[in-house]
Amino acid sequence: MTQSDPSAVSRCATAAVHQRLLATAPGYAQARDRSENAAWEVRRAAAAVRPGVTRIPVVVHVVSATAEQDISAEQVRSQIDSLTADYRARNADVGQVPEPFAPLVGDARIEFELASTDPDGNPTEGITRTSTTVAAFADDDAVKAAATGGADPWPTDRYLNLWVCPLVEGLFGYAQMPGGPAATDGVVIAYIAFGTLGTATPPFHLGRVATHEVGHWLNLLHIWGDDGDGCNGTDFVDDTPNQAGFNLGTPTFPVITCDNGPNGDMFMNYLDFTDDVAMFMFTAGQAARMQACLDTDRPGIGTTVPDEVPTQ
């Protein structure tokens, strides 16, 4: 664990965006309180409200300053496939979850698909392309508006907006938690950490940066609770062990902190900071929290379909 590593701290800027919105966005703090109250009610009832599987339409805004950054439709589709596999616990590496944590693996019952209809009702491939003169975007939401070199979102109450672009060094993605301004709602991912082919570069080449950030968009917090190494933070999920700060790289099980032995940190959870090859799970508690988000924070997102068992 390298809590003091500044590059790791900037890897995901969601916590910094959250703090900025608390200070600048009217009503955001109250919306976050409502969201947490709703999530707590689901924890108390220990039951999900929405049946079946929620299929979320995604629009991917590719914002590029070079030809390399203008990633292919195939690379975009690889990210959507990776998201669905991870959120359905159908990822090929889920079997690598250590045996003590295996019973906690959760199927979030969420799938993703590129939007087939644009906001005006016209057919679409779910990808927009914007040429920009901005060499690298930061976590200030400039990429989310045409006026600042990016691309305007599609209606954020109907689509998950993903922006793929060059980001400043050390930053690989960020999301806006539920309750923020509609005009900036969505997820931003660096083009070198998006999907599973093309420009996707190890150690972030399996689509897990987007899995992590979309988790934030669905109201998940970092697994250590964003309290540094204090052991006092919480992600408000009962089945994720308390841990001291984030883990990096590819740890060897177990990593014990905060007196959480014998099994230690759940460093293979998508909401830690390990490499893509070292993270492979959500928990059932995280899945319930995301379902609570769909029921209360994002009720207009997606359509509900029956859960179908995949054919072998």
C-alpha positions as CSV (number, residue, x, y, z in Angstrom):
1,M,0.0,0.0,0.0
2,T,1.3,3.4,-0.9
3,Q,-1.1,5.9,0.5
4,S,1.4,8.8,0.0
5,D,1.9,8.2,-3.7
6,P,0.6,11.4,-5.3
7,S,0.0,9.7,-8.7
8,A,-2.3,7.2,-7.0
9,V,-4.2,10.0,-5.2
10,S,-4.9,11.7,-8.5
11,R,-5.7,8.4,-10.4
12,C,-9.5,8.8,-9.5
13,A,-10.6,12.4,-9.0
14,T,-14.2,11.5,-7.9
15,A,-13.6,12.4,-4.2
16,A,-12.1,15.8,-5.3
17,V,-15.1,16.5,-7.5
18,H,-17.4,15.6,-4.7
19,Q,-15.7,18.1,-2.4
20,R,-15.8,20.8,-5.1
21,L,-19.6,20.3,-5.6
22,L,-20.2,20.4,-1.9
23,A,-18.6,23.8,-1.9
24,T,-20.1,25.2,-5.1
25,A,-23.3,23.4,-6.2
26,P,-26.5,24.6,-4.6
27,G,-28.5,21.7,-3.2
28,Y,-25.8,19.1,-3.7
29,A,-25.2,18.4,0.0
30,Q,-28.9,17.9,0.6
31,A,-29.2,15.6,-2.4
32,R,-26.3,13.5,-1.1
33,D,-28.0,13.3,2.3
34,R,-31.2,12.0,0.6
35,S,-29.2,9.5,-1.4
36,E,-27.5,8.2,1.8
37,N,-30.8,7.9,3.6
38,A,-32.3,5.9,0.7
39,A,-29.3,3.6,0.7
40,W,-29.5,3.1,4.4
41,E,-33.2,2.1,4.1
42,V,-32.2,-0.6,1.6
43,R,-29.4,-1.8,4.0
44,R,-31.9,-2.0,6.8
45,A,-34.5,-3.8,4.8
46,A,-31.9,-6.1,3.2
47,A,-33.9,-6.3,0.0
48,A,-33.7,-4.8,-3.4
49,V,-36.8,-3.1,-4.8
50,R,-36.3,-3.1,-8.5
51,P,-36.7,-6.6,-10.1
52,G,-34.9,-8.2,-13.0
53,V,-32.0,-6.5,-14.8
54,T,-31.6,-2.8,-15.5
55,R,-30.2,-2.2,-19.0
56,I,-28.6,1.3,-19.2
57,P,-28.2,3.1,-22.5
58,V,-24.8,4.7,-22.9
59,V,-23.5,7.4,-25.1
60,V,-19.7,7.6,-25.5
61,H,-18.4,11.1,-26.3
62,V,-14.9,10.6,-27.9
63,V,-13.1,13.9,-27.6
64,S,-9.7,13.9,-29.3
65,A,-6.8,16.2,-30.1
66,T,-4.9,13.6,-32.2
67,A,-5.8,10.7,-34.5
68,E,-4.7,8.2,-31.9
69,Q,-7.1,9.6,-29.3
70,D,-10.0,9.2,-31.8
71,I,-10.5,5.6,-30.7
72,S,-12.3,3.1,-32.8
73,A,-15.9,1.9,-32.4
74,E,-14.6,-1.5,-31.7
75,Q,-12.6,-0.2,-28.7
76,V,-15.7,1.6,-27.4
77,R,-17.8,-1.7,-27.7
78,S,-15.1,-3.6,-25.8
79,Q,-15.6,-1.2,-22.9
80,I,-19.4,-1.7,-22.9
81,D,-18.9,-5.5,-23.0
82,S,-16.4,-5.3,-20.1
83,L,-18.8,-3.2,-18.0
84,T,-21.6,-5.6,-18.5
85,A,-19.5,-8.6,-17.6
86,D,-18.1,-7.0,-14.5
87,Y,-21.5,-5.7,-13.2
88,R,-23.1,-9.1,-13.8
89,A,-20.2,-11.0,-12.1
90,R,-19.7,-12.8,-15.4
91,N,-16.1,-11.6,-15.9
92,A,-13.7,-14.4,-16.8
93,D,-11.5,-13.7,-13.8
94,V,-14.1,-13.7,-11.1
95,G,-12.9,-17.2,-10.1
96,Q,-9.7,-15.5,-8.8
97,V,-11.5,-14.0,-5.9
98,P,-9.9,-15.5,-2.7
99,E,-12.0,-18.3,-1.2
100,P,-13.0,-16.4,2.0
101,F,-14.5,-13.6,-0.1
102,A,-16.0,-15.8,-2.8
103,P,-19.4,-16.0,-1.0
104,L,-19.6,-12.2,-1.0
105,V,-19.4,-11.7,-4.8
106,G,-22.5,-9.8,-6.0
107,D,-24.3,-9.6,-9.3
108,A,-25.4,-5.9,-9.6
109,R,-28.1,-6.9,-12.1
110,I,-27.0,-4.0,-14.3
111,E,-26.1,-4.2,-18.0
112,F,-24.9,-1.6,-20.4
113,E,-25.6,-1.1,-24.1
114,L,-24.7,1.7,-26.6
115,A,-27.7,3.9,-27.2
116,S,-29.6,3.0,-30.3
117,T,-31.7,6.1,-30.3
118,D,-30.5,9.7,-29.9
119,P,-32.4,12.4,-27.9
120,D,-34.4,13.3,-31.0
121,G,-35.5,9.8,-31.6
122,N,-33.1,9.1,-34.5
123,P,-31.1,5.9,-34.9
124,T,-27.5,6.2,-33.5
125,E,-24.5,4.0,-32.8
126,G,-24.2,5.7,-29.4
127,I,-20.9,7.4,-30.1
128,T,-20.2,11.0,-30.8
129,R,-16.9,12.4,-32.0
130,T,-15.5,15.8,-31.2
131,S,-12.1,17.3,-32.3
132,T,-10.6,19.5,-29.7
133,T,-7.6,21.8,-29.3
134,V,-7.3,21.0,-25.6
135,A,-4.1,18.9,-25.1
136,A,-5.3,17.4,-21.8
137,F,-8.4,17.8,-19.7
138,A,-8.4,18.0,-15.9
139,D,-11.2,17.1,-13.4
140,D,-12.9,20.5,-13.9
141,D,-15.7,19.2,-16.2
142,A,-14.4,21.2,-19.2
143,V,-14.7,18.1,-21.4
144,K,-18.4,18.0,-20.7
145,A,-19.2,21.1,-22.7
146,A,-18.6,22.2,-26.3
147,A,-17.9,25.7,-25.1
148,T,-14.8,24.6,-23.3
149,G,-13.4,22.2,-25.9
150,G,-15.4,19.1,-25.1
151,A,-18.8,17.7,-26.0
152,D,-22.2,18.5,-24.5
153,P,-24.0,15.7,-22.8
154,W,-27.1,14.0,-24.0
155,P,-30.0,14.2,-21.4
156,T,-28.4,12.8,-18.3
157,D,-31.7,11.6,-16.8
158,R,-32.0,9.2,-19.8
159,Y,-28.4,8.2,-20.7
160,L,-25.2,7.4,-19.0
161,N,-22.8,9.8,-20.6
162,L,-19.2,8.6,-20.9
163,W,-16.5,11.0,-22.1
164,V,-13.2,9.5,-23.4
165,C,-10.4,12.0,-23.8
166,P,-6.8,12.9,-23.0
167,L,-6.5,13.6,-19.3
168,V,-3.6,15.3,-17.4
169,E,-0.8,13.0,-16.4
170,G,-1.7,10.7,-13.5
171,L,-5.5,11.1,-13.9
172,F,-7.3,8.2,-15.4
173,G,-10.9,8.9,-14.6
174,Y,-13.6,10.6,-12.5
175,A,-17.3,10.5,-12.0
176,Q,-20.0,12.7,-10.6
177,M,-21.9,11.1,-7.7
178,P,-25.7,11.2,-7.7
179,G,-27.2,14.5,-6.8
180,G,-24.9,16.8,-8.8
181,P,-25.8,19.2,-11.6
182,A,-27.5,17.6,-14.5
183,A,-25.3,19.4,-17.0
184,T,-22.2,17.7,-15.7
185,D,-23.5,14.3,-14.8
186,G,-21.6,11.3,-16.1
187,V,-18.2,9.7,-16.2
188,V,-14.8,10.7,-17.7
189,I,-12.1,8.2,-18.7
190,A,-8.7,8.6,-20.2
191,Y,-8.4,7.2,-23.7
192,I,-5.4,5.1,-22.6
193,A,-7.5,3.4,-19.9
194,F,-10.7,2.8,-21.9
195,G,-11.8,-0.6,-23.1
196,T,-9.7,-3.7,-23.7
197,L,-7.9,-3.0,-27.0
198,G,-6.6,-0.2,-29.2
199,T,-5.1,2.5,-27.0
200,A,-5.9,0.7,-23.7
201,T,-2.5,0.4,-22.0
202,P,-1.4,-1.8,-19.1
203,P,-1.9,-1.7,-16.2
204,F,-5.4,-0.2,-17.1
205,H,-6.3,-2.3,-20.1
206,L,-9.2,-4.4,-19.0
207,G,-11.9,-1.7,-18.7
208,R,-11.8,-1.6,-14.9
209,V,-11.2,2.1,-14.7
210,A,-14.6,2.6,-16.2
211,T,-16.0,-0.2,-13.9
212,H,-14.7,1.7,-10.9
213,E,-15.9,5.2,-12.1
214,V,-19.4,4.0,-13.1
215,G,-19.6,2.5,-9.6
216,H,-19.2,6.0,-8.2
217,W,-21.9,7.2,-10.7
218,L,-24.1,4.5,-9.1
219,N,-23.3,5.8,-5.6
220,L,-20.4,3.5,-4.5
221,L,-17.7,5.0,-2.4
222,H,-14.0,4.0,-2.3
223,I,-13.8,0.8,-0.3
224,W,-11.5,2.4,2.3
225,G,-13.9,5.3,3.0
226,D,-11.6,8.1,1.9
227,D,-10.1,8.8,5.3
228,G,-6.5,8.3,4.4
229,D,-5.0,5.5,6.6
230,G,-7.2,6.3,9.5
231,C,-9.3,3.1,9.7
232,N,-12.2,5.3,10.6
233,G,-13.8,5.8,7.2
234,T,-16.6,3.8,5.7
235,D,-18.1,3.1,2.3
236,F,-21.5,2.4,4.0
237,V,-21.5,-1.2,2.8
238,D,-21.6,-3.9,5.4
239,D,-19.8,-6.7,3.6
240,T,-16.6,-4.8,2.6
241,P,-13.9,-5.1,5.3
242,N,-12.6,-1.9,6.9
243,Q,-9.2,-1.2,5.5
244,A,-6.5,1.5,5.8
245,G,-6.3,3.4,2.6
246,F,-6.0,2.1,-1.0
247,N,-4.0,-0.7,-2.4
248,L,-1.9,-0.4,-5.6
249,G,-0.5,-2.8,-8.1
250,T,-1.1,-6.6,-7.7
251,P,-1.1,-7.4,-4.0
252,T,-0.7,-10.9,-2.6
253,F,-3.6,-12.1,-0.5
254,P,-4.0,-11.4,2.4
255,V,-3.1,-7.8,3.0
256,I,-4.0,-7.1,6.7
257,T,-4.7,-3.6,7.9
258,C,-7.0,-2.0,10.5
259,D,-7.0,-5.3,12.5
260,N,-9.0,-6.9,9.7
261,G,-7.3,-10.3,9.7
262,P,-7.3,-13.1,8.9
263,N,-8.6,-12.2,5.4
264,G,-7.6,-8.6,5.4
265,D,-8.4,-6.0,2.7
266,M,-10.7,-6.8,-0.1
267,F,-8.1,-5.3,-2.5
268,M,-9.6,-7.2,-5.5
269,N,-12.8,-5.1,-5.2
270,Y,-13.5,-2.7,-8.1
271,L,-13.6,0.2,-5.7
272,D,-9.9,-0.1,-4.6
273,F,-7.0,1.2,-6.7
274,T,-5.3,-2.1,-7.7
275,D,-4.3,-2.8,-11.3
276,D,-7.0,-4.1,-13.7
277,V,-5.7,-7.6,-13.5
278,A,-6.0,-7.6,-9.7
279,M,-9.6,-6.5,-9.3
280,F,-12.5,-8.8,-10.1
281,M,-15.6,-8.2,-7.9
282,F,-18.4,-6.2,-6.4
283,T,-20.0,-7.5,-3.2
284,A,-23.7,-8.2,-2.7
285,G,-23.8,-5.1,-0.4
286,Q,-22.4,-2.9,-3.1
287,A,-24.9,-4.4,-5.6
288,A,-27.8,-3.5,-3.2
289,R,-26.4,0.0,-2.8
290,M,-26.3,0.5,-6.6
291,Q,-29.9,-0.8,-6.9
292,A,-31.0,1.7,-4.3
293,C,-29.4,4.4,-6.4
294,L,-31.4,3.3,-9.4
295,D,-34.6,3.3,-7.4
296,T,-34.2,6.7,-5.9
297,D,-31.4,8.8,-7.5
298,R,-31.7,7.6,-11.1
299,P,-35.2,6.3,-11.6
300,G,-35.4,7.4,-15.3
301,I,-32.2,5.6,-16.3
302,G,-32.5,2.3,-18.2
303,T,-35.2,-0.3,-18.8
304,T,-35.9,-3.3,-16.7
305,V,-35.7,-6.7,-18.4
306,P,-36.0,-10.3,-17.1
307,D,-32.8,-11.8,-15.8
308,E,-31.8,-14.5,-18.3
309,V,-29.3,-17.2,-17.4
310,P,-26.5,-17.2,-20.0
311,T,-26.2,-20.2,-22.3
312,Q,-23.1,-22.3,-22.0
